Amino acid sequence: MFGTHQVANQPPPLSGFDPLACDPALGSALTRYAVGDLTALAREAGSAEAREHGRLANENPPQLRTHDRYGNRVDEVEFHPSWHWLMSRAVEHGLHAAPWTRGPGAHLRRAAGFYLWSQVEPGHSCPISMTYSAVPALRYNPELAAEFVPKLAATEYDFGLRPPAEKAALLAGMSMTEKQGGSDVRANSTTAEPLADGTYRLVGHKWFTSAPMNDLFLTLAQAPGGLSCFLVPRVLPDGSRNEIRLQRLKDKLGNKANASAELEYTGAIGHLIGEEGRGVRCIIEMVSMTRMDCVLGSAANIRVALSEAAHHVQHRSAFGERLVDLPLMQNVLADLALESEAATTLAMRLAAAVEQGEHDLLRLALPAAKFYVCKRAPAVVAEALECLGGNGYVEESGMPRLYREAPLMSIWEGSGNVTALDLLRALGKQPSTRDAIDAELDAAAGANSHYDAALHRLRAELDAPAPERARALAELLALVLQASLLLRYAPTNVAESFAATRLGPAARTFGATPIPGARALVDRIAPAR
């Protein structure tokens, strides 16, 4: 026999590692904000079992069943068992609506846990995020909040279409956009007819509704008093299915494990949240929190791609040397590490602002972060994939899944233009937001010449905001915020390198600008086995 198949110069599987232990930016934030120990959750997220469930959930996407075998309309979506495993663990870890019923620090702990657990599989994070985000909007109707929030916060996963009163726990979703309007929700044509019992009958077509097997949905419809927000249950109290018809599941670029449906309300019963005509005001509370999770999700995607790349170069050799020992590869990985540390540090600062009720800061910092961090994710993941060479382009590596996922967060809850213009709108309507941003950025003034110059440019942009420069403003604000945080909380080499490569006259390609102490930065973020 001729033995030709010998496996050599290949990395071992990246499983059984601790994603918290190799994430100094998150570890620093946990200490800074006194979040507490997340070791058990992190180790489960890095376990072989969790990573395999993430793979299987994506390779076995959900299936729509509009009718049963006898021809009865059922409008159900079937998921692979791995989806249910991931959902169950996320709910049991309290990553959904649990913080709203817990004490101080709960939102920060949830944000850090959501960031770690999203690295396992991002698709199931969507219904977890929507359940978390629904609570602030639901509180515009205290009676509905009193009825449903305790079950939305319950740490039990109770899948299936049954009356909410019969379930131990509930999940919530959002159904806003329509094909003629998209992000312009005021163009929605779904109608809401008031009924004698105080409920409304909804008729209309919704273009995107993620996780259609959730129990409750916040939706927008045109009531007699204008565009209004409603809570629409999938199952009515008598056990009958609400008039919600799932027309098809979207065939998406990524996010394959999660079901995104196109649906029709054919007389669905809904409950008014807030006042008629104030629907956007209500739903924006939910949008703000899901935007927070977009930043966390993108930071998580960046981080797990970095872990895969750093792991690969530690074990792969080329031209007689390990890749990690080659100076140019060190520079690429160090540059990606800077991007990851900045994204994670900013995401956790925003989570702290949610925890502490810093609304003025969030009105500017959140859309800027959502704009920039989410846009950086595809570029970072692409560069991380390239570190694996041809191996990274193969589905078995898991990198193509991360790459397909990366653009979603930039689109979800308002694409780039919408988010950037929201920043301008907040700046014009609420001048106190400027004071909050100035105070945050002044904390690092004088620490770095690149930073001071960028801060000066930023203030000029803030003084004269213009729609055509909204993206430039959002990008610069996010970068200066990241630099401010790193200059205050990160090691000197991390902060100085970030300021020099992001705020100074540096090249735009990852790895093109020499980074002092690149190997130390790589060792700082590499997964340990």
Secondary structure, DSSP 4 states (H G I P E B T S, - for coil): --------S-PPP--S--TTTT-HHHHHHHHHTT----HHHHHHHTSHHHHHHHHHHHHS--EEEEE-TTS-EEEEEE--HHHHHHHHHHHHTT-SSGGGGS-TTHHHHHHHHHHHHHTT-STTHHHHHHHHHHHHHHTTSHHHHHHHHHHHS-S----S---GGG-S---EEEE---TTTTT-GGG---EEEE-TTS-EEEEEEEEEEE-TTSSEEEEEEEETTEEEEEEEESB-TTSPBPSEEEEEE---SS-TTS-EEEEEEEEEEEEEES-TT-HHHHHHHHHHHHHHHHHHHHHHHHHHHHHHHHHHHHH-EETTEEGGGSHHHHHHHHHHHHHHHHHHHHHHHHHHHHHHT-HHHHHHHHHHHHHHHHHHHHHHHHHHHHHTGGGGGSGGGSHHHHHHHTTHHHHTTS-HHHHHHHHHHHHHH-THHHHHHHHHHHTTTTS-HHHHHHHHHHHHHHHS--GGGHHHHHHHHHHHHHHHHHHHHS-HHHHHHHIIIIISS--SSTT-S--TTHHHHHHHHPPP-
